[in-house]
Amino acid sequence: MLEIGEAHRNLMFSFTSCAWFFADPGEIETSIVLRYAALALELTRRTTGRDFETPFVERLRLVHSATYDVAGDALWQGASEGFRTDEVQIAAGAAAEYATCGKFARPSRGTWAIEYGSNDVGEVRITLTNTLTSRKFTFLTHIFQGDDLSLHVDISDNTMWRRVDLERLGADVVARVAVARLMGVGSSDVEGALSLLASDLLHRDATRDDEVTLLALASTPRFVTPVGEAAIRRALYAIAARDDPDAERGALVALARAVGVGDTFNLSEATEANH
């Protein structure tokens, strides 16, 4: 019943009038309320077993943004797909924080309360409790850390093991993990982590996990200082200087432009078009 109530609460949020009556649906207001709708639909599916999302998206196709020339189903994908999380991702992120941050790992994340434990075979036990619905999940995890900033989590709910890569843990987790690994446990020095990452990338080829880490660190502060911006530029220059000409770095396009190096960061037109 608590999950149905929470689904109804998010459904009511999705009717916020500025998204449907006073703004073009391509603006941010509609994207925000579509995320509320996505959560309402997910909670309803979990509770009833019924799929209301498919017919909902079918009806959304009738919505069209005149300003951005995009239909409602595309708006739905852009608003919801990159923001979906589930208990597996939350638990994997918690395990990564516990492995790298130790006692500084967060006891909660969003609406989830987190409890940590370990056993004699090196597994980390994560227990999640949703503070709004009281639903509880328990997982066993193995955390693997590479020589550089690579990391992934193997996780099981006692039925099957699956792998969660770094980029699926969430930018907030990735940034905390990176700062702990680069600056030391307990540090919150994001700018220092950016500078160390930039220096490190001068001496080795960048990986996908490096991209994910750079983007997470760049988005963590509420505002980026000149020192942080300079470190981001150095990291981008370092990647560009050592990169394979065929490497796809489309994920870094927006960041490169934001710090004023979009023209010098070597991205092919094909790569840019694909992102």
C-alpha positions as CSV (number, residue, x, y, z in Angstrom):
1,M,0.0,0.0,0.0
2,L,2.9,2.4,0.7
3,E,4.2,1.9,-2.8
4,I,0.8,2.5,-4.3
5,G,0.6,5.7,-2.3
6,E,4.0,6.8,-3.4
7,A,3.1,6.0,-7.0
8,H,0.0,8.2,-6.6
9,R,2.1,11.1,-5.1
10,N,4.5,11.1,-8.1
11,L,1.5,10.8,-10.5
12,M,0.1,14.0,-9.0
13,F,3.5,15.7,-9.4
14,S,3.5,14.7,-13.1
15,F,0.4,16.9,-13.6
16,T,2.2,20.1,-12.7
17,S,0.6,22.7,-14.9
18,C,3.7,24.6,-16.1
19,A,4.8,21.5,-18.0
20,W,1.6,21.1,-20.0
21,F,-0.2,24.4,-20.3
22,F,2.3,27.3,-20.0
23,A,5.5,26.0,-21.6
24,D,6.6,24.3,-24.8
25,P,6.9,20.6,-24.0
26,G,10.5,20.7,-25.2
27,E,11.4,22.8,-22.2
28,I,12.8,21.6,-19.0
29,E,9.5,21.7,-17.1
30,T,8.1,18.8,-19.1
31,S,11.2,16.7,-18.7
32,I,11.0,17.1,-14.9
33,V,7.4,16.0,-14.7
34,L,8.0,13.1,-17.1
35,R,10.6,11.8,-14.5
36,Y,7.8,11.9,-11.9
37,A,5.6,10.0,-14.3
38,A,8.4,7.4,-14.9
39,L,8.7,6.8,-11.2
40,A,4.9,6.5,-10.8
41,L,4.8,3.9,-13.6
42,E,7.7,1.9,-12.2
43,L,6.2,1.7,-8.7
44,T,2.8,0.7,-10.2
45,R,4.5,-2.0,-12.3
46,R,6.4,-3.3,-9.3
47,T,3.2,-3.5,-7.2
48,T,0.6,-4.7,-9.7
49,G,2.8,-6.4,-12.4
50,R,1.0,-4.4,-15.1
51,D,2.7,-2.4,-17.8
52,F,1.2,1.1,-18.0
53,E,4.3,2.6,-19.6
54,T,3.8,1.3,-23.1
55,P,0.3,2.8,-23.6
56,F,1.4,6.0,-21.9
57,V,4.3,6.5,-24.3
58,E,1.9,5.7,-27.2
59,R,-0.3,8.6,-26.1
60,L,2.8,10.9,-25.7
61,R,3.5,10.5,-29.4
62,L,0.6,12.9,-29.9
63,V,2.5,15.6,-28.1
64,H,4.8,17.7,-30.2
65,S,7.3,20.5,-29.5
66,A,6.9,23.3,-32.0
67,T,10.1,25.0,-30.8
68,Y,12.4,21.9,-30.9
69,D,10.5,19.8,-33.5
70,V,10.5,16.7,-31.4
71,A,7.6,14.3,-30.5
72,G,6.5,13.3,-27.1
73,D,8.0,9.7,-27.2
74,A,11.4,11.2,-27.9
75,L,10.9,13.7,-25.0
76,W,10.1,10.7,-22.8
77,Q,13.3,8.9,-23.7
78,G,15.4,11.9,-23.2
79,A,13.8,12.8,-19.9
80,S,13.6,9.4,-18.3
81,E,16.1,6.9,-19.7
82,G,19.3,8.5,-18.4
83,F,17.8,9.0,-15.0
84,R,16.4,5.6,-14.2
85,T,18.0,3.8,-11.2
86,D,17.0,0.7,-9.4
87,E,18.0,-1.1,-6.2
88,V,20.8,-3.0,-8.0
89,Q,22.5,0.2,-9.1
90,I,22.0,1.8,-5.7
91,A,23.5,-1.2,-3.9
92,A,26.4,-1.4,-6.3
93,G,27.2,2.3,-5.8
94,A,27.0,1.8,-2.0
95,A,29.5,-1.1,-2.3
96,A,31.9,1.0,-4.4
97,E,31.8,3.8,-1.8
98,Y,32.3,1.3,1.1
99,A,35.4,-0.2,-0.7
100,T,37.0,3.2,-1.4
101,C,35.7,5.5,1.3
102,G,35.5,3.2,4.3
103,K,33.8,4.8,7.3
104,F,33.0,7.8,5.1
105,A,30.6,5.8,2.9
106,R,27.2,7.4,3.1
107,P,24.5,5.8,5.3
108,S,21.8,6.9,2.9
109,R,21.4,8.0,-0.8
110,G,18.1,9.6,-1.8
111,T,15.2,7.7,-0.3
112,W,17.4,4.7,0.5
113,A,18.9,3.9,3.9
114,I,22.1,1.8,3.6
115,E,23.6,-0.7,5.9
116,Y,27.0,-2.3,5.3
117,G,28.5,-5.6,6.4
118,S,31.2,-8.0,5.3
119,N,32.0,-11.7,5.6
120,D,35.0,-13.9,5.7
121,V,35.3,-14.4,2.0
122,G,35.7,-10.7,1.1
123,E,32.1,-10.0,0.1
124,V,30.4,-6.8,1.1
125,R,26.8,-7.2,2.2
126,I,24.5,-4.2,1.3
127,T,21.1,-3.8,2.9
128,L,18.8,-1.1,1.4
129,T,15.6,0.1,3.0
130,N,13.4,2.5,1.1
131,T,12.4,5.1,3.7
132,L,9.2,6.0,1.9
133,T,7.8,2.5,1.2
134,S,9.7,0.3,3.7
135,R,10.7,-2.1,1.0
136,K,14.0,-3.8,1.8
137,F,16.7,-5.5,-0.3
138,T,19.9,-7.3,0.6
139,F,22.8,-8.0,-1.9
140,L,26.2,-9.5,-1.8
141,T,28.9,-7.7,-3.7
142,H,32.5,-8.1,-4.9
143,I,34.3,-4.8,-5.8
144,F,37.2,-4.9,-8.3
145,Q,39.6,-1.9,-8.6
146,G,42.1,-1.6,-11.4
147,D,45.6,0.0,-11.3
148,D,44.2,3.3,-12.7
149,L,40.6,4.4,-12.0
150,S,38.9,1.4,-13.4
151,L,36.3,-0.2,-11.1
152,H,33.3,-2.5,-11.4
153,V,31.0,-4.2,-8.9
154,D,29.7,-7.8,-9.2
155,I,26.5,-8.1,-7.3
156,S,24.0,-10.8,-6.4
157,D,20.5,-11.0,-4.8
158,N,21.0,-14.7,-4.1
159,T,19.5,-15.7,-7.5
160,M,22.2,-14.5,-10.0
161,W,25.4,-12.5,-10.2
162,R,25.6,-9.5,-12.5
163,R,28.2,-6.9,-13.3
164,V,27.7,-3.1,-12.8
165,D,30.3,-0.9,-14.5
166,L,31.6,2.4,-13.1
167,E,29.4,4.5,-15.4
168,R,26.2,2.9,-14.1
169,L,27.0,3.8,-10.5
170,G,25.9,7.4,-10.8
171,A,28.0,10.6,-11.1
172,D,27.8,11.3,-7.3
173,V,29.2,7.9,-6.5
174,V,31.9,8.1,-9.2
175,A,33.1,11.5,-7.9
176,R,33.3,10.3,-4.3
177,V,35.1,7.1,-5.3
178,A,37.6,9.1,-7.5
179,V,38.4,11.7,-4.8
180,A,39.0,8.9,-2.3
181,R,41.3,7.0,-4.6
182,L,43.2,10.1,-5.9
183,M,43.3,12.2,-2.7
184,G,42.8,9.8,0.1
185,V,40.0,8.5,2.2
186,G,38.0,11.3,3.8
187,S,39.1,13.9,1.4
188,S,36.5,16.2,-0.4
189,D,39.1,18.0,-2.6
190,V,37.5,17.7,-6.0
191,E,39.8,20.2,-7.6
192,G,42.8,18.3,-6.3
193,A,41.4,15.1,-7.8
194,L,40.9,16.8,-11.1
195,S,44.5,18.1,-11.1
196,L,45.9,14.6,-10.3
197,L,43.7,13.0,-13.0
198,A,45.0,15.5,-15.5
199,S,48.6,14.8,-14.6
200,D,48.1,11.1,-14.7
201,L,46.5,11.2,-18.2
202,L,49.7,12.8,-19.5
203,H,51.4,9.5,-19.1
204,R,48.8,6.9,-20.2
205,D,46.0,6.4,-22.6
206,A,42.5,7.4,-21.3
207,T,39.9,4.7,-20.8
208,R,36.1,4.8,-20.7
209,D,36.3,4.9,-16.9
210,D,38.6,7.9,-17.1
211,E,36.0,9.7,-19.2
212,V,33.2,8.8,-16.7
213,T,35.4,10.0,-13.9
214,L,36.3,13.3,-15.5
215,L,32.7,14.0,-16.3
216,A,31.6,13.1,-12.7
217,L,34.3,15.3,-11.1
218,A,33.4,18.2,-13.4
219,S,29.7,18.1,-12.5
220,T,30.1,17.6,-8.8
221,P,30.7,21.2,-7.5
222,R,27.8,23.6,-7.6
223,F,30.1,25.9,-9.6
224,V,33.5,25.3,-11.1
225,T,36.3,27.6,-10.0
226,P,39.1,28.9,-12.3
227,V,41.4,26.3,-10.8
228,G,39.0,23.5,-11.4
229,E,38.3,24.7,-15.0
230,A,42.0,24.8,-15.7
231,A,42.4,21.2,-14.5
232,I,39.5,20.1,-16.7
233,R,41.1,21.7,-19.7
234,R,44.5,20.0,-18.9
235,A,42.7,16.7,-18.7
236,L,41.0,17.2,-22.0
237,Y,44.3,18.3,-23.7
238,A,46.0,15.3,-22.2
239,I,43.4,12.9,-23.6
240,A,43.5,14.6,-27.0
241,A,47.3,14.6,-27.2
242,R,47.6,10.8,-26.7
243,D,44.3,9.7,-28.3
244,D,44.0,7.3,-31.2
245,P,42.6,9.3,-34.2
246,D,39.7,6.9,-34.3
247,A,38.8,7.0,-30.7
248,E,35.2,8.0,-30.0
249,R,35.1,10.7,-27.3
250,G,31.6,12.0,-28.0
251,A,30.7,12.0,-24.3
252,L,33.3,14.7,-23.7
253,V,32.0,17.1,-26.4
254,A,29.8,19.2,-24.2
255,L,32.4,19.4,-21.4
256,A,35.1,20.5,-23.9
257,R,32.9,23.3,-25.3
258,A,31.9,24.4,-21.8
259,V,35.5,25.1,-20.8
260,G,36.4,26.7,-24.1
261,V,38.4,23.9,-25.8
262,G,35.8,22.5,-28.2
263,D,37.8,23.5,-31.2
264,T,41.1,22.1,-30.0
265,F,39.8,18.9,-28.5
266,N,40.2,16.5,-31.5
267,L,36.7,15.1,-32.1
268,S,35.7,13.8,-35.6
269,E,32.5,15.0,-37.1
270,A,31.2,11.5,-37.2
271,T,31.8,11.0,-33.5
272,E,30.1,14.3,-32.7
273,A,27.1,13.5,-34.9
274,N,26.6,10.2,-33.1
275,H,26.2,11.9,-29.7
